[in-house]
Amino acid sequence: MSFNTSSRQLSKTDEAPEGVPSQEVTPLDSPEAGTPEAETAETETPETETAGASVPEAEAPEADAAEAEAPEVEVEVEVEAEAEADPEPEAAEAPEVPDVPEAKAPETETPEAQPSEATTSETETPEAENPGAETPEAEGPGAEASDVDAPEGAVTPRPRRWRRVWGGWREKYPVAARVLWWTTTAVALAVVVVALLMPTQADKVRVAAFVRLPVEAIFGAALLIVLPRRPRIAVAVLAGLGLGALTVVNFLDIGFNEYLGRGFNVVLDWSLFSDAQGYLQDTFGKGGALGIAALAVTLVIAVLALTTMSVIRLGNLAARNTETATRTTLVLAIVWVTCAALGVQYAPGIPIASEHTMQALQFKTEQVRRTLRDEAEFAKIAKKDDFADTPPDQLLTGLRGKDMMITFIESYGRSAIEDPVMAPGVDATLTAENKKLTDAGFAAKSGWLTSATYGGGSWLGHSTFMSGLWISNQQRYRTVTAGERLTLPGAFKKTGAWDTVGVMPGIQKAWPEQKFYGIDKLYDSHNLGYKGPKFSWSTMPDQYALTAFERLVHSKKHDKPLMSTIILTSSHQPWAPIPELVPQDQVGDGSIYNAIEKAGKKPGDIITDSAKSKQEYGKSIQYSVSSLINYLVKYGNKNTVLIFLGDHQPIARVSGNHASRDVPVSIVAKDPKVLDKIADWNWADGLQPQQDTPVWKMNDFRDRFLTAYGSTPAP
């Protein structure tokens, strides 16, 4: 009796179909061999009398196009299924094939033992390979392994080319293969451990931080051990991507702590990357900025790929060595619990039992919640203003007729006055400039303000000082500038007794905040007439900006006094090159600075060296202070009142990892009545505040200033 292997019959011919080599009966082709090849050969049917009939049906010339596309593996499975479902006595008897030697069945169970010419299930057509079949991946230094052994008699797909090449190389170089396997595994383990224990501050990155036992690794290993293959791979991929993303955020935390004195806010800080790109372009040029951006993107992709592949590899290794992995995980869990209970530490403040990643995730989650809550809460706070409804004739009555100047000096922080590296030069400059003021009939009082920002984000410091609100992030900045909060320039404008002007050489594009601040006329980098070179980020030297202010604004005849807001930029990082003071009559259109810029130091030589950065930062502060005081002495008069301050401390690499956020603030005037009104502030005389001088939050200044100079609160 024959087995019905399909709905059609093969052609009875002694010749193989065209394009398929004829096959002779070999010992492995004999039905008596009991091999999978013998069971699937068409010679098992009585109708088939020639070796040519053993060619797969998909190769038959008479087969129609639709049926010919069916993979031969399906035919073989159907044959086996029908053979098991309908066994008959005749099926057990082999057809009479003369002189067929006994086949070696056991040797046909592995792909290596199957002669390529002895099987009809393995054809050279693409259909012969089952695309859905998975070839197990080798997870150890030895031979290929499989999660599930193929059942006896099942069709084993041909190994992929790269697996055959790898297998051949491994057999040829077993020692090298073993070393490579162990090295790759060790690297994967190191990647996962480093990612789980990565600190968020540069000064905490040391060996002791990584010689700990992360509880997250123990939980992860336990989960991967018990999962089946496909869920395990899926979980490993998700865990690897999550670990990679956390690593990227950790690097951002390190960078933000280094430059801004705080960690990265995953809700608000993405907008700062455009400013960072602009800073890099001004410092290193367009090509350098693009190169750095491309490198950053490449590193992010590499980190995500590396952590993902590492977790997958370790998960597969644990699954293939379940007993060993289970025991190891159990032992590590016991060690972790013991160390946690006893408080065992590797070094002071560094416990062996680590929960670093869980704590980091909890902190970021809470940060997101606080940020989202803060938006609504701050909007309510911003609406409350004690001076919002004060009549114009009751605002700033003590300063009527005075020419006001509020001037910010970029990155002018407390460290410039107290740091042992920078203080000698800066203090000497403050002393010398204070003497100039005294000789010219001016007097000054100085104090400390705690800025809302650190290391950068100057606009946050500006808005905090002038609005009387604590603007510590971009969300708050957007909220307050979208409203109608009374600012210091706005208060002067509201009285109708002053014209308000802004001189801001750092602004290089549209600035809608002009209306919020109450500035009538703005002079930015495009309309100050500068023809000289940029000094890294700074578009022009401070001396030129002040000279242009005098030429374009202050020297002109006005019906009203001026309320001028000036932002100086020469002390902006990277502090190279730094302008030099030139004779006032030689400033001109700024062309004189071409030679100075070329002779100056390069940003790349300064920005990566902390000691050089401190030295050059101190020099830049000296230059900015001297430029401002020289201007005041030359062009100021009895009605001039100058308020100048820093917007924030310099970056942590200059000010120190644990520096305060304090900045100096000074009020300078010739009229003694101006300073008498703030006598109860207890500020220090001169341009240099003392260590015991009172420290206020920067947002407190507005209300104190308005009150001191005759403004009546009217909430």
Secondary structure, 3 states (H helix, E strand, C coil): CCCCCCCCCCCCCCCCCCCCCCCCCCHHHCHHHCCHHHHHCHHHCCCCCCHHHHCCHHHCCCCCHHHHCCCHHHHHHHHHHHHHHCCCHHHHCCCCCCCCCCCCHHHHCCHHHCCCCCCCCCCCCHHHCCCCCCCCCCCCCCCCCCCCCCCCCCCCCCCCHHHHHHHHHHHHCHHHHHHHHHHHHHHHHHHHHHHHHCCCCHHHCCHHHHCCEEHHHHHHHHHHHHCCHHHHHHHHHHHHHHHHHHHHHHHHHHHHHHHHCCCCCCCCHHHHHHHHHHHHHHHHHHHHHHHHHHHHHHHHHHHHHHHHHHHHHHHHHHHHCHHHHHHHHHHHHHHHHHHHHHCCEEECCEECEECHHHHHHHHHHHHHHHHHHHHHHHHHHHCCCCCCCCCHHHCCHHHCCCEEEEEEECCCCCHHHHCCCCHHHHHHHHHHHHHHHHHCCCEEEEEEEECCCCCCCHHHHHHHHHHCCCCCCHHHHHHHHCCCCCCHHHHHHHHCCCEEEEEECCCCCCCCHHHHHCCCEEEECCCCCCCCCCECCECCCHHHHHHHHHHHHHCCCCCCCEEEEEEECCCCCCCCCCCCCCCHHHCCCCCCHHHHHHHCCCHHHHCCCHHHHHHHHHHHHHHHHHHHHHHHHHHCCCCEEEEEEECCCCCHHHHCCCCCCEEEEEEEECCHHHHHCCHHHCCEECCCCCCCCCEEEHHHHHHHHHHHCCCCCCC
